[in-house]
Amino acid sequence: MQDVLAVVTVVVVGLMVGAEFAVAVFVNPILDRLPNDGGVEARSDGARVLGRVMPFWYIGSVVLGAVWSTLAWGDAGASLVAAGAALLVVSVVMSILLLVPINSRVATWSQEGVPADWKQQVGRWDRFHYVRVGVIVLAFTLFAVALV
């Protein structure tokens, strides 16, 4: 049972890392290069769609990590799993305190109604997101090492 949970956790967190990495490194930079601020509506739509999905993914990942950590307590690699789960908690706290407030504003934007400082706001979100991606990559790495 614990082995199945470990594999499921690594897969779920790995997919989340892949999605968040793609947003940070590929999707948002591409949107930012669209002419005439064409990426504003796409970012707004992304904020709405991902803003509904990602909380479940993040919280689910924390729960999986916490359960795996509890079941593995005392085993080899348990400290890696606990550290990975703690890093996922850090990513959730970062999201709530730093990213969600900006994301909530972005979700309401449209081409006809964006604030004058919209580029600064999405730039700030992107910088926080890069840090969050680093945190979840480290959590994933710890989980993967613990699995093997």
C-alpha positions in Angstrom: 0.0 0.0 0.0 2.8 2.4 0.9 4.6 1.7 -2.3 1.5 2.5 -4.3 0.9 5.7 -2.4 4.6 6.7 -3.0 4.3 6.2 -6.7 0.9 8.0 -6.9 2.4 10.9 -4.9 5.4 11.2 -7.2 3.2 11.1 -10.3 0.7 13.7 -9.0 3.4 16.1 -7.8 5.5 15.5 -10.9 2.6 16.4 -13.2 1.9 19.5 -11.1 5.6 20.5 -11.4 5.4 19.9 -15.1 2.3 22.1 -15.5 3.7 24.9 -13.4 7.1 24.7 -15.0 5.5 25.0 -18.5 3.5 28.0 -17.4 6.6 29.7 -16.0 9.0 28.9 -18.8 6.9 28.6 -21.9 3.2 29.7 -21.7 3.5 33.1 -20.0 6.6 34.2 -22.0 4.9 33.3 -25.2 1.7 35.2 -24.1 3.8 38.2 -23.2 5.3 38.3 -26.7 1.9 38.6 -28.5 1.4 41.9 -30.3 -0.8 44.6 -28.9 -1.0 43.1 -25.4 -2.8 40.1 -26.9 -1.7 38.0 -24.0 -3.9 39.9 -21.5 -7.1 38.0 -22.2 -5.2 34.7 -22.3 -3.6 35.3 -19.0 -7.0 36.3 -17.6 -8.6 33.2 -18.9 -5.7 31.1 -17.6 -6.0 32.8 -14.2 -9.7 31.8 -14.1 -9.3 28.2 -15.3 -6.1 27.4 -13.3 -7.4 29.3 -10.3 -10.2 26.8 -10.0 -8.1 23.7 -10.6 -4.7 24.3 -9.0 -5.9 24.6 -5.3 -7.2 21.1 -5.5 -4.0 19.9 -7.0 -1.8 21.6 -4.5 -3.9 20.6 -1.5 -4.1 17.0 -2.8 -0.4 16.9 -3.2 0.1 18.1 0.4 -2.3 15.5 1.6 -0.6 12.7 -0.4 2.8 13.8 0.9 1.6 14.0 4.5 0.0 10.6 4.4 3.1 9.1 2.8 5.3 10.8 5.4 3.1 9.4 8.2 3.1 5.9 6.8 6.8 5.9 6.2 7.8 7.4 9.5 10.8 5.5 10.8 11.7 4.0 7.5 14.7 5.0 5.3 13.9 8.1 3.3 11.0 9.2 5.6 12.8 12.4 6.4 13.0 13.2 2.7 9.3 12.6 2.3 8.6 14.8 5.4 10.8 17.6 4.0 9.1 17.3 0.6 5.6 17.5 2.2 6.8 20.5 4.2 8.0 22.2 1.0 4.6 21.7 -0.5 3.0 23.3 2.5 5.4 26.3 1.9 4.2 26.4 -1.7 0.6 26.5 -0.6 1.3 29.3 1.9 3.2 31.2 -0.8 0.3 30.8 -3.2 -2.3 32.0 -0.7 -0.3 35.0 0.5 1.5 36.1 -2.7 0.1 34.7 -5.9 -3.6 34.3 -5.3 -4.3 38.0 -4.6 -2.6 38.9 -8.0 -4.2 36.0 -9.8 -7.7 37.0 -8.5 -7.2 40.5 -10.0 -5.9 39.1 -13.3 -8.9 36.8 -13.6 -11.2 39.9 -13.9 -9.2 41.6 -16.7 -10.2 41.9 -20.3 -8.7 43.8 -23.2 -11.1 46.7 -22.5 -10.5 46.8 -18.8 -6.9 46.4 -17.6 -5.2 48.6 -15.0 -2.4 50.8 -16.1 0.2 48.8 -14.1 -0.9 45.4 -15.4 2.5 44.5 -16.8 4.1 45.2 -13.3 1.4 43.0 -11.7 1.9 40.1 -14.0 5.7 40.5 -13.7 5.4 40.4 -9.9 3.2 37.2 -10.2 5.8 35.7 -12.6 8.7 36.3 -10.1 6.7 34.8 -7.2 5.8 31.9 -9.5 9.4 31.2 -10.4 10.2 30.8 -6.7 7.2 28.6 -6.1 8.2 26.4 -9.0 11.7 26.1 -7.4 10.1 25.0 -4.2 7.8 22.4 -5.8 10.7 21.1 -8.0 12.7 20.5 -4.8 9.8 18.8 -3.1 9.4 16.5 -6.2 13.1 15.8 -6.2 13.0 14.8 -2.5 9.9 12.5 -3.2 11.6 10.9 -6.1 14.8 10.2 -4.2 12.8 8.8 -1.3 10.9 6.5 -3.7 14.1 4.9 -5.0 
